[in-house]
Amino acid sequence: MKIAIYIGKKELRTDSRMLSMIEELRCGGCDLHEMTDDVLIPEGTDLLLSVGGDGTFLSASALVADKGIPVLGVNLGRMGFLSENRPEDVAQAVLSGEYTVEKRTMLHAEGETGSAEIDSWPYALNEMTVRRSGAAMLGVDVSIDGVRLPTYWADGLVISTSSGSTAYSLSVGGPIVLPESEVLIISPIAPHNLNVRPLVVPDTAELVLKMHSRDGSFEFSADNRTAEVGEDTEVSISVAQFSLKRVRLNRSNFIKALTEKLFWGEDVRNIK
């Protein structure tokens, strides 16, 4: 098996747990290559290992998502929802085939007036976000398949996939959604409307966002990439024509991850 490895931080290259994983894979007959942002992924790569945290996984996904190469997250970071696997568990699972490859929805954005900042890499796995770039509040007009919603007056708006429901969307009050759910989540950031709530829509919907602010610009983010864009830019967001292939080890479980990482249900009455 030909495996590329994307390492988030330089200091992880000497991490003993990672080095042990690499040695075990090599002894199992795997051909390993280290990846960087400015190096093309080797031809014939079967799997990409993302070593670090969830931010590293997002960067690794941007390298291979449209190429159909599966990504396996190795957790040497903090939270680890996307990169959930311990280095000690990876080599044996890969060598024995004890994993499944699941498809995760990707978002695609298009700037209606033509925005180089958006068009350079218009995809995201977790979320796309518009935020105010200055002190003035941001007004966001949203249309869902041509049907206009009331204007959001807020610091910004998060459009999230089910994969991203435990990321930025959760921190601004959005719901937790199982990763296999085929939905998008619209969540305002610090809204100035008392009656505004997050909204869940089918992932077949096309969302068109138009921003207006006294600052004359806004920030647009696709996962961990951010650019400042002029307010005359309309942004269309829909599901991409390809999905990210994410490797899940057989022992992993989303509900278990919620309880261990976010302490879901932490209550003295639940202690056995």
C-alpha positions in Angstrom: 0.0 0.0 0.0 1.3 3.5 -0.9 0.7 5.9 1.9 1.3 9.7 2.1 1.7 11.3 5.5 0.8 14.9 6.2 2.2 16.2 9.5 0.7 19.3 11.0 3.6 20.6 13.1 7.3 20.1 12.6 7.9 19.0 16.1 5.6 16.0 15.5 8.2 14.6 13.1 10.2 13.4 16.1 7.2 12.2 18.2 7.9 8.7 19.5 4.3 7.6 19.0 4.3 8.7 15.4 7.7 7.2 14.7 6.5 3.8 16.1 3.5 3.9 13.9 5.6 4.7 10.8 8.0 1.9 11.6 5.1 -0.6 12.1 3.6 0.4 8.7 7.0 0.1 6.9 7.6 -3.4 8.5 4.1 -4.3 7.2 5.3 -3.5 3.6 3.8 0.0 3.2 5.5 2.5 0.9 5.5 5.9 2.9 6.0 9.4 1.6 5.8 12.7 3.6 3.5 15.4 2.2 3.7 19.2 2.4 1.4 21.9 1.1 3.6 22.7 -1.9 4.4 19.2 -3.0 2.1 17.2 -5.3 0.8 14.0 -3.8 2.6 11.0 -5.3 1.0 9.2 -8.2 -0.8 6.0 -7.1 -1.3 7.0 -3.4 -3.8 4.7 -1.7 -4.2 6.6 1.6 -3.3 9.8 3.3 -2.5 9.9 7.0 -3.2 13.2 8.6 -1.0 13.5 11.8 -2.0 16.2 14.3 -5.4 17.6 15.2 -8.6 18.5 13.4 -7.1 21.6 11.9 -4.4 19.4 10.3 -7.1 17.1 9.0 -8.8 20.0 7.3 -5.6 21.1 5.6 -4.9 17.5 4.5 -8.4 17.1 3.1 -7.9 20.2 0.9 -5.0 18.4 -0.7 -6.8 15.3 -1.8 -10.6 15.7 -1.5 -11.1 16.2 -5.2 -8.7 13.3 -6.0 -10.8 10.7 -4.2 -7.9 9.6 -1.9 -9.1 8.5 1.5 -7.9 10.4 4.6 -7.2 8.8 8.0 -6.8 11.2 11.0 -4.1 10.3 13.5 -4.7 12.3 16.7 -1.7 14.1 18.2 -3.7 17.3 18.8 -6.3 18.2 21.3 -10.0 17.7 20.5 -9.9 15.1 17.6 -13.3 14.6 16.1 -12.0 14.2 12.6 -8.5 13.1 13.7 -9.8 10.7 16.4 -7.4 7.7 16.1 -4.5 7.0 18.4 -1.2 6.3 16.6 -1.0 3.0 18.5 -4.2 1.8 16.8 -3.6 2.9 13.2 -0.9 0.6 11.8 -2.5 -2.7 12.7 -6.0 -1.6 11.5 -4.6 -0.4 8.2 -2.5 -3.5 7.6 -5.4 -5.9 8.5 -8.1 -3.8 6.7 -10.1 -3.2 9.9 -11.6 0.0 8.7 -14.3 1.4 6.5 -14.3 4.4 4.1 -17.1 6.8 4.6 -18.2 9.7 2.4 -18.3 13.2 4.0 -20.2 16.1 2.4 -18.0 18.9 1.0 -19.3 22.5 0.5 -18.7 24.5 -2.7 -18.8 28.3 -2.8 -18.9 30.6 -5.8 -18.6 34.4 -5.7 -21.3 35.7 -8.0 -19.2 38.8 -9.0 -16.1 36.8 -9.4 -13.8 36.6 -6.3 -10.3 35.3 -6.7 -10.2 34.8 -2.9 -13.1 32.4 -3.0 -12.3 30.8 -6.4 -8.8 29.8 -5.5 -10.0 26.9 -3.3 -13.8 27.1 -3.1 -14.4 23.9 -0.9 -14.8 23.2 2.8 -15.5 20.1 4.8 -16.7 21.6 8.1 -18.1 25.0 7.4 -18.2 28.2 5.4 -18.5 31.4 7.3 -19.1 35.1 6.6 -18.1 37.5 9.4 -17.9 41.2 9.9 -14.4 42.6 9.1 -14.7 45.7 11.3 -16.8 47.1 14.2 -20.0 47.5 12.2 -22.7 44.8 12.4 -23.2 42.6 9.4 -26.5 42.2 7.6 -26.8 38.8 5.8 -29.6 38.2 3.3 -30.0 34.5 2.7 -32.1 32.8 0.0 -32.7 29.0 0.1 -33.5 27.7 -3.4 -34.7 31.2 -4.3 -36.8 31.7 -1.1 -35.7 34.7 0.9 -35.2 34.4 4.7 -35.5 37.4 7.0 -32.2 39.3 7.2 -29.7 38.1 9.8 -28.2 41.1 11.8 -25.2 39.6 13.5 -21.4 39.3 13.7 -21.7 36.7 10.9 -23.2 33.4 9.8 -22.0 29.8 9.7 -23.0 27.4 7.0 -22.1 23.9 8.3 -22.1 20.4 7.1 -23.1 17.5 9.4 -19.3 16.9 9.9 -18.9 20.5 11.1 -21.8 20.4 13.5 -19.3 19.8 16.4 -17.0 22.6 15.3 -17.7 26.3 14.8 -21.5 25.7 14.4 -21.7 24.1 17.9 -19.8 27.0 19.5 -22.4 29.5 18.3 -25.4 27.4 19.4 -26.0 25.1 16.5 -27.3 21.5 16.9 -25.1 18.4 17.0 -25.9 16.3 14.0 -24.8 12.7 13.3 -22.1 12.7 10.5 -24.2 10.6 8.1 -27.1 13.1 8.2 -27.6 14.7 4.8 -28.3 18.3 6.0 -26.7 21.7 6.2 -26.9 23.9 9.3 -27.3 27.7 9.2 -26.2 29.3 12.5 -25.9 33.1 13.2 -22.9 34.4 15.1 -23.9 36.7 18.0 -27.3 37.7 16.4 -28.9 41.0 17.3 -32.4 39.4 16.9 -34.0 37.8 19.9 -36.1 35.4 17.8 -33.3 34.0 15.5 -32.5 30.4 15.8 -30.2 28.0 13.9 -31.9 26.4 10.9 -31.4 22.9 9.4 -32.0 22.5 5.7 -31.6 19.6 3.2 -28.1 19.3 1.7 -29.8 19.5 -1.8 -30.5 23.2 -1.1 -28.6 26.1 -2.8 -27.9 29.0 -0.5 -27.2 32.5 -1.8 -25.7 35.0 0.7 -25.5 38.7 0.2 -23.8 40.9 2.8 -24.1 44.5 3.7 -22.2 46.5 6.3 -21.0 50.1 6.9 -17.4 48.7 6.8 -17.8 47.9 3.1 -16.3 44.4 3.3 -16.6 41.1 5.1 -14.5 38.1 5.9 -15.2 34.8 4.1 -13.8 31.6 5.6 -13.8 28.0 4.1 -12.7 25.8 7.1 -9.3 27.2 8.1 -8.7 29.6 5.1 -9.9 33.2 5.4 -10.0 36.1 2.9 -11.5 39.6 3.0 -14.1 40.2 0.3 -16.0 43.3 -0.9 -19.6 43.5 0.2 -20.9 43.6 -3.4 -19.9 39.9 -3.7 -22.8 37.5 -3.5 -21.8 34.0 -2.4 -23.6 30.9 -3.6 -23.0 27.8 -1.4 -24.1 24.3 -2.2 -22.8 20.7 -1.8 -19.8 19.9 -3.9 -19.9 17.4 -6.7 -17.4 15.2 -4.9 -17.3 13.9 -1.3 -14.3 13.5 1.0 -13.4 9.9 1.7 -12.7 9.6 5.4 -11.3 6.4 6.9 -12.9 5.3 10.1 -11.4 2.5 12.2 -13.9 -0.2 13.1 -13.6 0.6 16.8 -14.5 4.3 16.5 -17.9 5.6 17.5 -19.4 9.1 17.2 -21.5 9.0 20.3 -18.6 7.7 22.3 -16.5 10.6 21.0 -19.2 13.1 22.2 -19.1 11.7 25.7 -15.3 11.5 25.9 -14.4 14.8 24.2 -17.4 17.1 24.9 -18.5 15.4 28.2 -22.0 15.0 26.8 -24.3 13.8 29.5 -21.8 14.6 32.3 -24.1 14.3 35.3 -23.6 12.8 38.8 -26.8 10.8 38.1 -25.1 9.1 35.1 -22.1 7.9 37.1 -22.2 4.1 37.4 
